[in-house]
Amino acid sequence: MASPILFGTMPDGTAVDQYTLRAGALSCDIITFGGSLRALHVPDRTGKSVDVLLGFDTLEPYLTHGKSFGALVGRFANRIGGAKFTLNGETYPLAANDHGVNHLHGGSLGYNKRVWTAESSSDTAVTLSLFSPDGEEGYPGNLTVRVTYTLTETELTIRYHAECDRDTVCNLTNHAYFNLSSHDSGPVLDQTIQLLADRYTPADSFSIPTGEIASVVGTPMDLRQPTLIGAHIDEAFSQLTQAGGYDHNWVPNGEPGTLRPIAKAFSSASGISMEVLSTLPGVQFYTGNYLSGCPAGKGGAAYDKRWGFCLETQFFPDSPNHTNFPSCTLRAGEAFDHTAVFRFSAK
């Protein structure tokens, strides 16, 4: 295994390590707290190395900030309405840790708040694992999770693998905040986004999907062509006003289960482009609407509202409670096996 460095120590004395992967001009730092991506350096159009991820220099703000910077999220990423779901005729109550009524990102002690175990590592890859016991946060079954980060000269791949001894629900993602101009450069409103999706799932005022799968045509949710993030974000469209901007699940075109392009982003300031590929049926595009009051970031950067955007590959939010959504049920003896790729170039 490649040797990590000590990043910090948990209140109970558990060590949090940092692993650095390098391939060509790309490098990334991963800490075992939350399995979090802490930094990702890619070359801009001049060859200068740019860190395109929001993150912190020390452990303490990761423990207290609560915005899941770069973290692995589960057992169920995103929201479950009413903080409960029914599976095989049995109802499972969950922590109501979102507005006191809904369940968010796996609960009070989701995977984003756990210290993961490094099973193996090399100069270009690290595999982290986590055991989630039956009943943890209300979920059924003993779940074993393994996530492998792999870096090449052009891309970062995240492969998620999980198995359970009982039928359960499973939805794993990474909650990285990207800023392709540099993590410390300010709001991302002048960067472009393209979502290769004809449809999205409208949500209520608590960001719980209504169950409708709607066309983006004729709405500010139509991001099928490269569009400045700030172009429509403050329009008087109910889905945007109630969420404070973009914070919705889109339905990428193509066949779920196959690795396909789902999104592209670009910064004209740095020349950095990012293409996202995924095997999952949905992607949450979030524009950092609630980053105000964030602790100082790396190098003292004054992170604030809309300084980063997320592209969280996922099953749809609240999918256990909507039979018309792709099923996130993980059957005993089967495997959750999904991949996300973040591919970089500059021009």
N, C-alpha and C positions, 0 to 999 in steps of 0.2 A: 504494500500500500504506500501511496505517496504520503509524506509527512505533513500533517496539518500544523497550524499555529493556534495557540490559545487565544480566542476572541474575548472571552469573558467567563464569569462564573455565576450560575444561578443562585438564588437565595438559599437553596438547600445544599449548595456546594457542588452541584453537578457542573462539569466543565462544558463549555460551548466552544467548539473548534471551528476554525475556518480553513476551507480547502480552496486552493487556487488552481484553476484549469487554464492551460495555454495551448493555442494552436495557431501558428502563423502570427498574424497581427492581432488576433482576438484573445482576450483573456476574461475570466470571470471569477468572482469570489462567491463562495457558498458557505453559509454558517449552519451549524446543526440545529440552532434554535429555529423552529419552524421550517427547517430545511430550506432556508431563505436564500434567494439570490440577492447578494448585497451590492454587487457591482458587476458591470458588463462593459468592457472597453472594446470599441470597434473603431477602425480608422475612418476619418472623414475624407472629403474629396482631395485634401492636401496630403493625406497620409498621417495627420495628427491623430493621436489616440483620444477618443471621446468616451466618457463614461455616460451611458444612456439610461441608467437606472437610478431612481430615487432610493436612498438608503441612509444608514447612519454609521458613524465611526465607532460607536461603542454599543454595548449590549443594552444598557439601561433604557434608552428610548424604544427599542424593540419590545421590551417588557411592558412599557406603560402607554405607548402611543395608540395601539389598538387598530391601526389601519392595515395590518397584514402586509407591510412592505416586502415584496418579493417572496412571500411565504407560500408553502404548500398548504392547501386548504382541504379539509374533509372532516368527518366522514361524508358530509354532504355540503359541497360548496354552494354559496348563494343562499337563498331563502326558502323556507318551508312555511306556508301560511298556517296560522293557528297553532303553530308549534306542535304539530302532530301529523301522523300519517297512518294509514291502515294497510297492512300486508298480510295476505293469507287469512283474512277475517279478523285479525287482531290489531287493535289500535295501540300505537306507541306514542306516548307523550314525550316531548322534547323540551329542552330549556327554551323559555320565551325570552331570549336575550336580544331581541330587536323590537324596540318600541313597547316592550312588555307583553307583546301578543304573538310575535312571530319568531321563528328560529333562523339564525344566521351563521353561516360558515362553521357548522359543526358544533356550535354551542359554547358554553362558558369556558370549556377547556378543549377547544378544537385542535386539530393537528398543527395549526399555525402557532400555537402556544406551547407545543411540546418540543422536547429535545430529541431529535432523531439520532439513530445509530448509523455510523458509517460502516458499511459492510465491506466495501472494497473501494479502491481509488487508484488512479494513475495520473499521468500528466494531463490527460484529456478527458477523463471521466470519473465520476464518483457515484456510487450507489448508496442511497440512504434507506433505512427501514424503520418501521414503526409497528408496534403491536397495539391494537385497540380491542380491549376485552369486551365480552358479551355484557350488554347493559350500559356501557360507557356512554354518557350523555343521552341515554335512552334508546340507543340503537341495538337491535338484536344481533347476536353472533360475534364470535371471535374473529376479527379481521386482521390479516397480515398484509401490510402495504410495503412495497418497494418502489422507489423512484430513482431512475438513473438520469443524471445530467451528462450529456456528451457534447464536447466542443470540437468543431472542425475549423478550418481556416475561413469558413464563410457562414457557419450557422451553429446555433445552440439547439439541441434536441432534448426534450423532456419525455421520457417514457414512464408511464404509470402502470403498475401491476398490483392487483389486490385479489386475495382469495378469502373466503369466509366459510365457516363450518355450519352456518345456518343461512337461510334466505334473508337478505337484508337489502338496504338501498345504499348505493355508492355513487359518489360524484366528486371526483378529485380534480383540482386545478392548481395553477400557480397565479399568484396575485401580484405580479410585477407591475410597477408603475414606470412607464417608458417616457423619456423625453429625448427625442432624437437630435435635438440641438445641443444637448448636454444637461445633465441632471440639475445644474445650478444656473440654467439660462433663463428661467422665468416661465410664464404660461405657455402652453402648447397650442394656443388658438391659431397661430399662423402656420402650423404643420398640417399636412394633408392626411386624410384617412379615406380608405376605400374598403367597404365591406361587400364581399361578393355574395350578397343575400337579397333575394326578392321579397322576403317576409321577415317579420319580427313578432314578438309576443307582447302586446300591450299590457300594462300593469296598472294597479290601483295606486292610491296615494301612498301606500306603504311599500311599493315596488313588488307586490305580489301579482303574478300574472292573472289576468281575468279568465284565461282559458282560450281566448281567441288567438288564432294565428293569422295576422293581418298582412295585407300587401303594404309595401313601403311607398308605392306609387302615389305621387301627389302630396307627399308629406315631407317634413324635414328629416324623417328617418330614412329617406332614400339616399344612401351613400354608395350607390353602386358605381359611381364615377368618382375619381379623386376629388375630394372636397375639403376646403379648409375647415378644420375642426370648429373654428369660431364663426363660420359663415351663417349657420342657422341655430346655434346652440341656445340663443336667448329669444327665439321667436315665441310668439304667443300661441303655442301649441300645447295642449294640456299635458301630453306625455312628457314634454320637456320642462314645463313650468313646475309640475308637481315633484319632479326629481332633481330640480336645480341644474338641469343640463342632461347630457346623455348618461344613462345608467340603465341600459336595457339589454335584453337578450335578442340577438338576431339569429335567423335560421339560414346558415350558409347553404348555398346551392351545392348540388352533388350528393353522392351517396354516403351517408354516415357509415363509419366502419372502414372507409377508404381514406388514405392520406391525400387531402386535396387542398388547394389554396383557398383560404377563407377571408383574408384581409391583407391590405398593404398600407404602409404609412411612409411618409417622406418629410424630411426637413430641408427646406431650401437654404437655410443658414449653414448647415453642415454638409449638405449633399448626401446624407445618410438615408438609405431606403431600408425598410424592413418588410419582408413578406412573411406571413404567418400561414402555416399549414396545420391541419388537424384531422383526426379521425372521428371526433365527437360531433354530435348533431347541432350544437349551439355555440355561441360565443357572446359573452357579456362585454360590451364596449362601455367603459366608464371613464369619465373625463375629470376625475379628481375634484368633484364639486364640493367636497367636504374636507379639504386639506387645510383650511384656515385654522390657525392655532397649532400647527404642527411644530414639534421641536426642531431645532436647527439640524439640518442634514449634514451630509459629508462635507468636510471643509468649512463648516459653518453656514452652508447654503440656507437661505431663508425660505424654505418651501412654503407655498401658500396655495390658495384655491386654483385649481386647474393647471398646476405645474407638471402634471404627469397624466398619462392615460393608461388604462388597462385593457388588455384583450384576453379575457379569461375563457379558455376553451372548456366546454362543459356540456352536461345535460341541462335541459331547460330548468330555470328556477321553479320550485314547487311542483316538479314533475311527478312526485309520488301521489299527488292529489288531483291529477288530470289524466284521465285515461286516453285522451287524444294526443298527449305528448309522447315522444319516444320514451320507452321504459328504462328507468335507472335501476330496476331490480337486479341485484346480483344473486344468482341462485347458488346454493351450497354446492361446492365442487366445481363451479365454473370460475372463470377469471375475468376480472376487469383489466383490460389490456388496451391502452390507448396512448396515442403519441401526439405531441405538439412540436412543431419546428419553427424556429425564428431565424430567418435567413437574411443576411445583411450584405449590402453593397453600397457603393458611393459613386457619385458622379458630379 
